[in-house]
Amino acid sequence: MKKWLKRTMPTPESIHESRYLGIFGKLLHDPNLWRLNRHSVSGAFAVGLFVMYLPPLGQVFIAGALAIYFRVNLPISATLVWISNPLTIPPMFYFAYLVGCWILGIPAAGFKVQFWLDWHNWLSVLGPLMLGSVICGAICSIIGYLTIQILWRWSLVRQIRRRRERYRAMVESRLKTPSSNRQT
């Protein structure tokens, strides 16, 4: 997992040149923003998945600011917000709106194109949508954080087991083959 992340992550130089994240200047020199460890990556997933449910204005900037504040992996945080894109935003935000309506106990409007295109209806939708977005973002954030923690730990345990097996095999092979250099 770590090798794949290293291959696919943007370089610090490309982030420094980014028009969205370049404004952070010297804050981008913190080495914690570029580390690939369990805590940094899982924290980056938490930040990125939370911000992906926020309104799509300045998501990369917000994810970058939060990654710098929490000192988690910046490229992963900024990349994950792109899960919400023009294809995924309508179902994501409609679901968030439904969650907000359910929590507030108000009836939800159906998914009729005319209703959603009329900007006069947006004020009645805004409250449930924002509440649902924060709740969905928080749930996605927690699930993402825990999933990465579990996967990372599982991968580490597998790696340790393999090393132990190789070590045991090496020790057993040395014990089974008599060495010509042994003196009795």
N, C-alpha and C positions, 0 to 999 in steps of 0.2 A: 504494500500500500504506500509506504513511504517513498519507494523508488518511483512509482507511478506519479505521485504528487510532485516529486522533484522534476520529473520530465515535463509535466504539463503546466507547472506554475510559471507565471510571467516572471521575468527577472526584475530585480530592484531598479535597474536602469529604465526599463519600460514603464514602471510605475512612476518613477520620478518625472518622466516625460509626458505622462498622461495629463490631459487637460482637466480632468476631473479631480485627480488626486495629487497632482503636482503642486497645488496651492498649499499643501501641508509642509512643504519645504524641509527644514531640518528635522522636523518630527519624524520624518520617514527614515532617518538614520538609526533609529532604535533597532538593535539586532533582534529583539523579541518579535518584531513584526514579520520577520522572515524565517523564523525557526519552524521546523517541522517536528514537533513533539506532540504527545497525546493531549496535553492541556491546551497548547496553542491552536491545534487543529480543531479540537472539539469546541473550544471557545469561538473560533472563527465560524464554525457551522452554526453555533447558536446566534451569533450576530447576523450572519448572512441570511439565515432562514427567518429571523424576526423581521429584518428590514425588507425582505421580499414582499411581505404583506402590507407594508406601508404604501401610501399613495405613490405612484410612479414618478414623482418629481424629485430628483436629486437622490435617488436611492443609493447610487454608488458613493456619492459624497457622504451621506449619512453612515453607510456601512464603513467607509474609510475612517470617519471621525470616531465611530464607536470602537473599531479595531485598534486605533491608536490609543484611545482612552483605556480600554481594557487590556491592551498590550497582547493581542492575539494576532494570528497570521492574517496580514492585510490582503494579500492576493486572493486567498480563499474567501474571505469575507466579501470582498468587492465582486468576485465572480459569481457567488451564489445568488446575488440579487437578480441576476439575469434569468433565473427560473421564471420570474414573472416577466413575461414578454407579451407582445400583442396577441398571441394565440392563447396564452394561459390566463391573462388578466380577467377576461369576462367570467369564466367559471370560478376562478379563485375569489374574485370580489363579490360575485353573487352569493357564493357560499358564505363568505364573511358577513354579507348583509343578512342572510337567513339566520346565521348564528346570533347576530346583534338583535334582530327582531325577536328571536326566541327568548333571549335573555331579558330583553325589555318587556316582553309580553305583548307585543303589538303585532297585528297581522302583516304579513309580508306581501309585497306586490309581486304579481306573477312576472315571468320573464317575457314581457311584451315589448317589442322593439319601440313602438310609439311612446310608451311610458318612459323608457330609459333615454330616449332622444330628446324629450321635452325637458329643458333645463329647469322649468318651474318645479318639477318633481324632485329635483336633486336635493333641495333643502330638507324635505321629509325623509330622504334616504340617507343623508349624510351622518346623522347620529348613530343609527344602527350599523351603518357600514364601518364607521371608525371604531366603534366598540367591538364589532365582530372581527375587524382587521387586527386589533391589538390582541384579542383573545386567540385568534388563529395563529398569529405570529408567535405569541408566547408558547402555545402548544407545539408548534413546529420547531421552535427554538429548543425547547426541552427535549423533544424526541430526537432531534438532530444531535444535540450534545450527548445524550445518553447512548445513542447508537454508535457514535464515533468512539466514545469511551469504551464501550463493550467490544466493538470490532478491533480496536487497537490492542486492548488487553488480550483478546482471543488470539490475535496474530502473534503477540509477544509470547504467550504461553506455548503456542505451536512451535515457535522458533527455539525456545528454550528446550522443549522436548526433543526436537530434532538434534540439537547440539548434544544433549545427554545421550541420545541413542548412538550418535556417531562416536562419542567418547567411549561409551561402553563397548561398542563394536571394536574400536581400536585397541582398547585394553584387553579384551578377550582374544583378539587375533595375536597380540604380543605374548599372551600367556600360553596360547596353544602351540605356537611355533617356537621350537627351541632355538635359542640364539647360539650361534657358533662362537660368540665372543664370551660366553659365560665361563667362569672358572669355578671348579668344584673343589 
